Amino acid sequence: MGDQHSCHKRSLVAVLCAFLLLWVSFAAFAAPASWYKWKSKIKDAEVCSQTSPGEGWERTAGPYRDGRCEKLKNE
């Protein structure tokens, strides 16, 4: 019974190592999220953010490569 337990343990470790390797490889090729200009529907305000600042904001321009919304992603 000891050999069978050891075999299952090695199989589990092998599967976990394969999963970890796959996860790391996906993370290595992931691109950073784009930045967008968002304008408030309520007051005269505009921000640059990767995600919506919340309700009451609409996306007006983008995508950009930088956090200042100066460099368009296409350029």
N, C-alpha and C positions, 0 to 999 in steps of 0.2 A: 504494500500500500504506500510505502514511502516513496518508491520510484514513480508511481502514478501521480502523487501529489507534486513531486518535483517537476515532472513533465508538464503538468498543467500550469505550474507557476512560471516555467520558462516560456510557455506559449503566451501567457498573459503579458509577460514582460516584453516579448517580441511584438505583440500587437500594440501595446502602449507605446513602444519606441517608434513603430511605424506611423502611428497616429501623430505623435509629437513631431516627427520629421516632416510629415505632410503639412501639419499646421504651420510650422516654421517656414516651409517653402512658400506657402500662400502669403504669409505675412511679409516675406522678403520682396515679393513682386507687387504688393498692394500700393496703389497710388494714393497720394494725399487727397483729402476732400477739397473740392473747389470752394472758392469764396464768392459771395454774391452781395450786391448792394440791396439793402432793405430800407423802405420808406414807411414811416409811420402814417397810418390812416387818420390819426387823431391830431397830431401836431406836426410842425415843420421840422422833422428830424430824419436823418439818414444815417445808417450804420453799415459797416462791412462785417459780415459774419458767415460762417460755414453753414449754420443752421438758422432757422427762423427765430427771431427774438421773442416770438409769442404771438398771441392773437392781436390783431390790430396793426400788423405789419404786412406789407406786400413786397415781393421780390421785384426789383426794377431793372437790374442789370447784372451781367455776368455770363458765364463763369470767369473768375479771375484766378491767377496763380498765387497772389500774395494777400496778406491780411490788411493791406491798405486799399485794396481794390483799384490798383493802378495798372497792373500788367494783365492784359487779357490772356486767357488760356490758349487761344488760337495763335497768338503771336510767337 
